[in-house]
Amino acid sequence: MTIIGQSVFRKDSWEKVTGKAKYTDDFESPEMLYGKLVTSPYGHAKIDFFDTSEALKIRGVRAVITGGEFPLTGEEMRDRPPIAVDRVRYYGEVVAIVVADTLATAQLAATQIRMTYSPLPVVNSPSEALQPGAPLLHEKLGTYEKIAGVYPVPGTNIASKIKIRKGDIRKGWQESDISVRSTFSFNPSDHAAMETRCSFAQIHEDGTIEITSSSQAPFMIKKLIAQYFGIPVGNILVKTPLVGGAYGGKASVQLEILAYIASKAVNGRLVKIVNDREEDMVTSPGHIGLEATVKLGCTSDGMIKVAELLYLWDGGAYSDKSIDLARAGAVDCTGPYRIENIYCDSLSMYTNHPYPAPFRGFSHSEVHFAFERAMDMMAKKLNMDPLDFRYINAISPGDTTPTQVKLNTSNVGNVQKCMDRLKELIHWKDGERVEVDENIIRAKGVSCIWKTSTIDTNASSGVILTFNPDGSVNLMSGVVEIGTGTKTILAQILAERLKMPIEKINVQMLVDTRNTPEHWKTVASRGTFMAGRAVLNAADDVILQLKERASCILRAPIEDLEVGYEKVFLRDDPDIHVLVKDIAYGYVYPNGNAVGGQIIGSGTYTLRHLTQLDKETGAGKPGPEWTVGAQGVEVEIDTRTYRYRLLKAVSVIDIGRVLNQKTAEGQVMGAMNMGLSFGGRETFLFDQYARVLNPQLRTYRPIRYGEQPEYIVDFVQTPQLDAPYGARGVGEHGLIGMPAALANSLSAALQVDLHHLPLTPELLWRSREGRT
């Protein structure tokens, strides 16, 4: 290996550090019109009246679009009108679109639209949604179109119910000597990506619909718009340039639909819609909330026998991805532990909150917060070291997952080895809790993590390789560069297989669905695994073509040839060779005869052996592997003010094989920052009318510069045999255990059980002082 494992520079770095990189909102043209969204000021209300006449009088206003004539949308279940009809179900819901010559004109016209509402009773939490007599948010729930694996409960606010039934729950409780039970919760929040969502669309004279969007899922945009509006899928093309942060939020399809509707309303002209920060936080989908009840039973010597779980997900006003999030939370509902008897209900609940998109970790940090807090509570009750308790219960090859997949040394990492390394890096032997002086306490908390992916069973990825006359290669993949450096990793994989300098591999960053091979979505830490396998298949394709061409020229059998170092050569006599650049565009013999042409290679990969989950038991294989890890946080808290400092955050993750050291470290550190921010700061505050009170970055406060701890990242390497060079995905995993580890550290420091996020000083004070 000469390139795999090296910290090569990212292919997109020069454009970004010089400020020359172009994002969706950077594209302008003289003929572009602008759309402005008009949104609901209520969480739940009937639309009584609207008057657009004054807005239409403003010079430069081209159209005002209201709801009523558009199909229902939604990736899992079609329950969401693109523009509200008769009724609004969340604060920030789109009720109209103004299209005008300039953004300023559109904004002015939006303020002139008169609308009156009659407020309706609100559902302000998942537990409220489950109560008998709660207002029904979707009376027609039983009639909505849905995909396989969606199980709504008509006549309730349950958008979908996922069940996990493993073993015998009664037997598990009979074998248990000690139990703990507790509830945990947090409100919805936001992704807070630096780039807000932006899309623009036009309809060409030949009927082609062209959409450019800041998206993680350009091929899904194409598919869904074709389905919703009955358009031939070949008539739709989608472009995605570089994306300025996404974290799952740009996997949902929303603005793209609105931009298409706006373009259609003005005879196909080009219309751009870009969110301001408040719209991005509350109008577009955010981060899901959760109310969880966890019951664990174990023997007196610390072996877990049973887990009984209820996860109530705050799915907001429309189901969209909350159904899939509830499924993913159920799949890995227990964390990476050997538990024979599991009973879990995971419910996606309708509320009058903004609806959710995927969030980095895809419901795993949420589930792990609840379960890992319960693990610490059980360890305390047993009077055991929290890491030792986890160690003896750690899942390993030969065990089965909650969905009854049998694990082996390839499809699961070594969580115990991760814990061993975590102990060293966080200096666990120095003590979990230390009183520095009368008021200052230092404490450490830990958590273990795991994650598989719950994606479409037929999800696939494609790659095309073309050669240039100088022997360099162009790599085209539908993976979206969202800041993860995935396309650089793909170039490393290709360079390793072809044994050529990575500098001679050109990577196309722009995704254009007309000429870029499809990649399902850039989500779920699947980019490197799926596209990497496709790259290897494409590389094998061009290697065969190069050998076939060189075989004629060198007059040697194909099986005697090797490709590498920009040559095709005899394996037993490398001095006999032909340069790749001399045959990549064909070969011309001395007499002028020419053979071949430009070498073009292709490769695809589809995930194998994945299944749907059984409706009654949850049994099935949702993903190809489980990445595992162990994480820890050290804090220092002042018990007079309840303010605390983050001192150190540690992650040890079994990555399978490190492909790019610095990129992997950067991914994990960035995810750790998000997890600490989610756990310690970030939340939406709702009033009694389900209105979001803090939809600005002044009042919604992620961790700022200077508030960061020391980040320490290390890797365990247990190769995954079917992955590119043994590597597992790691884009999300640094986040997953951070909220739990933070809560465990602060619980240890204050010697009080903390059950709710975010862990603000006020919440710590209320929890310790018994305030309500």
N, C-alpha and C positions, 0 to 999 in steps of 0.2 A: 504494500500500500504506500503510495507516494503522495496522494492528494486527500484521500479520505482521512479525516481526523485533524487536518490542518486548518488553521484559522485564516482561511483566504478571505480577501476583501469581498464585500458584497457587490454584486453586479450593478445594483441601483444606487450605491453609496455616493458616487461622484455627483450625479444629478441632484441628489438630496442635499448634500452638504454645501453645494454651490448655489442652492436656491433655484436651480433651473428645472427641477422636476415639475411636471404639469399634472394637476389633479382636476377632477371633473369641473369644479367651479372656475378653473382658470381658462376654460375654453369659451370664447365669445365670438360672435359674428354679427355683422350689420343687420341681418334679417331676423335676429333672435328676438322673440317676445319673452315676457316674464310672467310667471304665475305667482300669486300670493294666496296663501291659505287663510280662510276665515274659520275660526275654531270656536268650540263651545265653551262658554264660561261656567257651565254647570257639570256636575258629575253624573246627574241623571235628570232628564227633563223631557217634556213633550214640546216639540216645535209647534207653536201656535200660528205664527205668521212671519213672513219675511218679505221685504220690499227692496228690490235691487234697482229701482228706477233712478235714484240719485247717483248711484255709482256708475250707471251706464251713461249718464250725461257728461261725465268727466272726459275731456279730450284725451285721446290715446287709449281709452279702455276698449278692448276688442270683444270681450265676452265675460259674462258672469255665469258660472256653472253651479247648479244646485243638484241635489240628489233626486232619485226617483226612477231613473231610466237605465240604471247600470246593474250588471249581474252581481250577485254575492261573491265575495272572494274569501280566500283562506287556504293555506297550504294543506293542512290536515283535514279541516272541515270548513265548508264554505258558509260562514255565518256573519260575515262582515261586509256591509255596503261600503264601497270606496268613499262615498260621501253620504253622510247621515240622511236617513229618510224618516220623517215624522217624529223621530225620537233620538236623543243623544244618550250615550251610555257611559261616557267618561269625559272628564275635564280635558279639553284640548282636542276633542274629536272634530274632524273636518266636516264643516257644514256647507262650505262653498269655496270655489276657486275663482279668483279674479285674474284675467289675462289682459295685460296692457303692454304698451310699447316700451316702458321702462319699469324697473322695479319700484322706483319711488311713486310712479303713477298707480301701480297696482296696490301698493301699500295704502296710498291715500284713498283709493276707491274702496278698499276693504273696510275702512272705517266708516264709510257712508252707507253700508248695508244695514238696514234696520231689521232686527229679528226679536221676536218676543217668545218667551218660554214659560211653561208651567212646571215648576220643579216637582220631581217625583221622589218617593222614599229611596234612600241609597243603601247599597250593600257595601260596607266599608272594610270587610275582612273575609277571609275564607271561612272562618268559623261562623260568622254571621250568615254567610251564603248557605251554609249547611243546616241552619236552624229551620224547624217547621214554621211555615208562615212567612218566611223571608220573601221579599219581592222577587218575582221571577224575571230575570233579565232577558231570557229567550224563550218565549212561550211556544215557538215553533221548532224547538230543539230536535224533536224527533223527525223532522222533515228535511233537515239539511243534508246536502251531499257530503260524503266523507270517504276517506280512503280506508283500506283494510287496517285493522288494529286500533280503530277509534271506537270507544264504547260509551256514548253519551247515555244519560239517564233522564229521559223525557219527564217533564213535570217537576224537575229540580233544577238547581244551578250547577249540577255536575256535568261538565263538558265531556269528560271521559274518566273512566275508572279502570285503573290497572291493578291487577292482583298478582302477588307472589305468594305461592304456597309450596314450601319445601319441608319435607319431613313430617313430623307429627307434633303439633304445637302442645298438645296435652302431655305427651311423653316428655317434652322438653321442660315443662314446668314441674313435672313430677321429679325429674332428676336434679332440679335446681334447689340449692340451699339458701341462696341469697338473691335478692332482686333489687333493682332500682327502677323508678318510673319518674319521668319528668317531661315537661313541655318546653318547647323552644320556638322562637319566632323572630321574624324581621320583616320590615315593609319592603315593597318594591323600591328600586333605585334606578340608576342610569349607567350607561357605558362611559359617558363623558369622553368620547373620542375627540381628538383635537380637530379633525375635519368633520363638520356637520354633514348630514346626508344631502346629496344633490343629484338631480337627474334632469336630463332634457331629452325631448322627443320630437320627431317630425314624421310626417307621412309623405313619402315621395309620390310623384305623379304616377308612377307605375304601381302604386299600392304598397310598396315596401315600407315597413315601419322601422325606423332607426331610433334606437334608444341608447344614450350614453349615461352611465350611472356609476356612482361610487358604491360598489356592491361587492359582496363576497360570492355572489351566485348569479353570474350573467346568464348561464344556460338555464337556470331555474326561472329567471325573468322571462326568457323566451318561451319556455314551456307553459308557464302559468298564464301569461297574457293570451297565448294562443287558445288555451282551454277556456278562459273566462269569456273571451269575446268572439269565439268561433272563427278564429283567423288561421289560415294555413301556417303551420309553424315555419315553413320555409320562407314566408314573407316577412319574417321578423329577424332583425339583426340587432345585436346588443354589443356595445363596446364598454370596456372598463379599463381606464388608465390606472396609474398608481393610486392606492387608497391610503388616506391619511389616518390610519387607525380604524379598527372595526370591532374587534373583540366579540364577534357574534352578532352585534346589532345590525350589521349591514348584510346579514344573510336573509333577513325578511324582505318581502317585496311589498312596497307601499307607494313611495313617491313615483316609482316607475309607472305604476298604473295611473296615478293622477296626472303625470306629465303626458301620457298617451291620450287620456281623456281631454286634457286641455288642448293638445295639438289638434285633435279631431274637431273640437269646437270652433277652431279658427282655420278650417279648411286645410289642415295638414301643416301649417306653418311651424317653424321651430320654436318650442316653448321650454324655457328652463324654470325649474322649481328648486329653490335651495332653502333649507331650513335655517332660521336663525336659531340661537342656542336654546331658547325656551321651547320652540317647536320641536327641536331635536330631542329634548328631554321628555316632553309630555305628549306631543302629538304622534310622533313616531314611536315604535315599540321600544321598551326599556328592559330592565332586569327584573326577573320574577321575584315575588315574595313567597314566604313559607310560614306555615304553622305546623309544628311537628310534635308528635307524642311518641316517646321511645320507652319501651319496657325491655329490660334485659334480665335474664336469669342465669346464674352460674353456680358451680359447685363451690364448696368451702375452700378448695385449693386453687380456685381461680379459673377453671375451665368453663367457657361460655357454652351454655346448652340451648338457649332459646332467645330469639329476638321477636318482639311483637311491635309493629310499627304502623303509625298512621301519619301520612304526609298529605297535608292540605295545601295545595299550591295556589297562590294568588294569580289566577290566569287572566285577570282583568276583564274588560268588557267583551273581548272576542278571543276565541281559542287560539287561532294561528299556530304558534309553535309551543304554546303551553302544554298541549296534549303530548307532544314529543318530549318535552322537558319532564313531565310527570312520568313518562315511560322510562326515560334515562335514569331518573332518580330511583325508580323501583328496581331497575336492573342491578345497580350497585348499591343497594339500600343499606348494607351493613358495614361498609368499609372492608379492608382486606383481611378478614378474619374467618377462621374455620368455624362455621355455625351450622349445625345439622338441621335445626328446626326454625323455620322463619315463616312469619305471617305478616304480610305487608299489604296495606291498601294505600295506593298513591292516586289522589284525586285532583284533577284539574278543575278548579272552581271558578265560576263566573263571579266577578265583583265589578263595582263601578270605578275601577282604577285603570290607568293606561295598560294596554295589553302588552305581553312580553315578547321579546325576541330571544334567541339564544344568548347566553352570556358566558364568557370564557370559563370553561370547565363544564358547561352544559348540565347544570343542576347538581354537580358533584360537590362543589364547595358548600352548597346549601345543605345537602344531606350530611356531608361530613361534619359540618358544624354541630348539628344535633347529635349525631351518633358518637362523635369523638368526645363531646362534652359528657355524654352518658358513660362512655368508657372511663373517663377520669373519675366520675362519681362512683362507679363500681370499684375502681382501684382503691379509692379512699375508704369505701365501706369495708373492703377486704384488708385494709391496711397493707397494701402492696405498692411497690414502686410502679408508677404509671407506665414506664417503658417496659419493665419486666412483665407486667400484666399483658401488654400488647404482644410482647415477644412470644409468650407461651401459647397465645391464641392466633398467631399469624398464619395466614393462609399459605399453602405451599403446593408444589406439584403433587397430583394425586387427589387433592381436595376438589370439591365442586363449588361453583358460584351459586348465588341465590337463584339464577335461572337454570341451574343444574348442568352447566357445562363443566366437563372434567378438565382440569388444568394439567399442564405438563411443563417441562423445563424451557420450552420455547415460547409458549403463549402467556406465561406469567413471569414477572421478574422476582427477584429475591428480596422480599420486604425485611427479613431478619438481618440480612447483610446491610441494608440501608439503615436500620436502627443501630447496628453496631457502629457504623461510621458517624451517625448523628451524635451518639454518646460522646465520641471523641471531640467532634467539632464544637459542640455546645458546652463542653466541660461539665457533663451531667453529674459526674462524681463529686463536684464541688458543692452540690446541694441544690435542691429545687427552690428553696426559699431562704433568703438571707436578710436579716434585719440590719441594715447599714447603720442606722442610728435610731433615735426615738421615733422619727417620723418617716424615714425613707426605707422602703423595702424593695429588694431586688428579687425577682422570681422568674422561673422558666416554665414554659408549657410546651407540650409536644402533641403531635398527631401523626397518624399514618394515613396514607392515601392509596387509592387505586382508581383506575378509570378505563373503561372500554368505550367504544363508540356505538351508538344506536342509530345507524344510518340505513338508507334503502338497501335492501338485500341485493339489488342489481346495480348498485353505484359503481361507476367505472371512470377510468381516466385514460386519456390518449396523449400521445406525443408524436410530433413530426420532426425529423431531422433532415436538413438539406445541406449539401456541401457547396462551398464557394470555390472558385478556380484556384485560390491559393491554399486549398486544403483545410481551411477553417470551416467550422460547422455552425449552423443556425439551429437553435433549439426553440421549438414552439410548444407550449403547454397551456392548457386552460386554467391552470392554477393562478389565482389572483395574488399579486404581491401586496399584502396588507401590512407589511412591516416585519414579517417573520424571517425574511431571507431565504424562503423556500426555493426560489428560482436559482439562487446561488448554489444551494445544496444540490439541486438537480444537475447543475453544470459540473459540480464536483463528481457526482456519480458517473456522469457521462465521461468526464476526463479520465477517471480511474479505469473505466471499462475499455476505453479506446487508447489508454496510455498516451495521452497527448496533453500539451500544456493547456491549463484552464483559460489562459489568456486568448486562446484561439477558438473559444466557444462563445458565440454571441447569443444572448438570451433575449427573446422578444418579451418585453414587459406588458405591453398593451394586449388585452384580450379582445378579440373581434370574433364573434360567433360564426362569421362567414368562413373564416380561414384558419381559425385556431381549433385544434381538436378539443373535444369536450372533456372537461373535468367536472364531476358532479357538483360539488360546492367546495369552496376553500374554508372548510370548517372541520371540527372534531379531531384536530391534530392528524388529519389523514393525508395532507398534501404530499409530504415526503414519502410516506409508505406507498400510496396508490400511484402517484405520478412517478415516483422513483422506480417502481416495478415497470411502469410503462417505458421509462427511459432505458432501462436495461434491455427490454424487449426490442426497442427501436435500435439500440446500439448493436444488438446481435444481428438485426436485419441488415444494417449497413456493413457490418463486418463480413457477413456472408457475401454481399454484393461486391465488396472490395476484393475478397478472396477469389470470387468467380472471375472477375476482370483480370486480376493479377495472374491467375492460373494460366490464362491464354498467353499472356505476355512473357511470363517467366518459364512457361512450359513445364509446370509442376502441378501435381495433384493438389486439390483444395486442402485436403487433410494435412499436407506438409507445410502449409502456410500459417503465419501468424501476422496479426495486425498490431502495431504499436510504434510509438516514437515517430509518428508521421510517416511510417513506411508499411509496406507489406513485404515480408521477408520469409525466406526459408528458415524453419525453426532450427535446423541443424547446421545452417550456414548463413547467418544473417548478412554476410557481405553480398549475397545474391538477393537483391530487393528492387522494388520500384517505389518511388515516392507517392504518397497519397495524393498530393497536389497534381501529379502527372496523370492520374487516372480518375480523379473525382468528377471531372467533366467529360469523361470519355478518354480515349487514347488514340493518338494519331501515329501510325506506323511511318517509317522513313519514306515510303513511296507515296504517302498522302492518304492511304486508306484510314478511315476512322471507324471506331467501334464504341458502342455505349453512349452515354450522355450524362447529364447531371445525376449524381446518386442521391436518391431521396429515400429515407427510411421511415418506418412508422412502427409504433408499438402501442398496445392497449393492455389494460389490466382491469379485471373485475374482481371484486371481493368474492371469496369462495366460501361455500358451506354456511352462509348466514341464513337464519330462518326468522319467521315471524314468531312472536311470543304467544304461547297458548293462552286463550282468554281466561281460563279458570285457574291455571296454576302459574302462568308466567314462564313456563319452561320453554327454552329456545336459546339459540346462539345469536346474540345481538351484534357482536363485533369480533374481530380477528384475534385480539390480544388484550391483556391487562397490563398497563404500565403502573408500577407501584413505587412508593417512596416513603420517606419519613422526614418530618419537618419540625422545627422548633423555633420558639420566640423567647427572647429574654427582655424583660421590662424593668423599669425603675419607677415606682409610684410614690408620691407624697400623700400620706394619709390625712393631711390637713386639708388639702385642696382637691384631692382625687385626680390631679393632673398626673400624667405619666409620660415617660420617654421610652421610645423604642430603642433598645440598645443593640440587639443583634437578632438577625433572622437567618435561619439555616435550612437548606434543602438538600437532601440526598435522594436522588432519583435513579432508578434502574432504567437507563435509557437504551439498553440493549447494546448499542455501539455508538460512540460519539463520531459524528460525521464532520462537524465543524465546531471546535472547542469554544471559541469566543461567541459564535452565534448561539450555541446551546446555552451557554452561561447567561447571555443577554436575555434570551427568551425566558429563562427561569426567573431571573432577577426582576424583569418587568412584570411577570405574573405575580411574583411575591408582593411587589409593591401594590398591585391592584387588590390582592387578597387582604392585605393589611388595611388598605384604605376602605374597602367594603366592610371589613370587620370593625374598624375603629371609628369611621367617620360618615360613610355615605348612606343616605336614606332619603326617601321622600317623606315629607310631613303632610298629612291629610287633615283637613278640617271635617266637621260633622257632615258637610255636603259633598265629601269626597273630592274636594278641590286640592290640587297640589300647591302647597304654600311656599315652596322653595325651589322654583324651576330656573334658577340662575346660579352661576358658579360663585357668586358672592355669598350665597346662603347655602348652597349645596357644595360642601367643601371636601374635595379629595385631598389626600396628603400632599403637602407643598414641598418645594425644594427646601432643604435644611431640616426637615422633620423625619428624614429617612434613617433607618438603622444601618448598621454594618451588615451587608449581605454576604453570605458565604454559601457557595454552591459547589457540590461535588456529585460525581456520578458513579454508580455501580454499573458494570457492563455484563449482562447475561444475554447473549445474542438471541434474537428472534429469528429462527431459521428461514422463514419465508419472507423476511423483510429485506429491503436493499442493504446489503452489507451488514445485516443483523440489527439495524436501527429501529427503535420504537419512537412513536410520536411523543413530543415533549412540549408543544406550544402552550398547553393549558395547565400543565400539572403543577407548576410552581405556585399557582393560586389556590389550589384545592384545599390544602390543609391550613392555610394561614389564618382564616377567621377562627377556626377551632383552637389552634395553638395559642393565638392571642388570648382568647377567652379562657383557656386553661391556665395560662400564666397569670392573668389578672385574678382568676378565681383562687389560685394558690396564694397570691400576694395578699389578698383581702380576706382569705379564708371564708369565702362566701360563694355559693354557686350562682354563676351568671348564666342566664337563659335567653337573653335577648340581644340583638344587634341593632344599631352599632354601639360599641362599647365606649360611650362618651363619659366624661367625668361626672356629669349629672346622673346618668344611669348607675354608675358605680356607687355614687353617694346614696342614691335611693335604695339600691340593693343592700348595701351594708347597714344603712341606718333604718331599714324597714319601712321606708317611705313609699307611698303609692303614687 
